[in-house]
């Protein structure tokens, strides 16, 4: 049975490995979603348009943003499978965009469900955290 991890990683597998995998993906998602379309010369389709600058109705903007984020993650985060993005209700901060990213993540050879919360912060930066951590 082939393993992708080293012997020491397999011997040391515990809950912290799960947390490290999820936080690593969350950090990468934050960087990905904070990258603007057209800013990577070698990958013209890498990045998202400025989500604050969409010139559509609120409903159309949220729907289009959700689809763009979902496609982008499916294309550039291979550790996640079955990616689904949902728009989170706007509570308190009515001008803040927030999304839940639901997916499956391979941890220790087992696919596990994971949920990330992404929130558009200042200057177009996107903060991503793992639900439950």
Buried (B, 14 or more C-beta within 10 A) or exposed (E): EEEEEEEEEEEEBEEEBBBEBBBEBBEBBBEBBBBEBEEEEEEEEBBBEEBEEBEEEEEEBBEBBBEBBBBBBBEBBEBBEEBEBEBBEEEEEEEEBBBBBBBBBBBBEEEEEBBBBBBBEEEBEBBBBBEEE
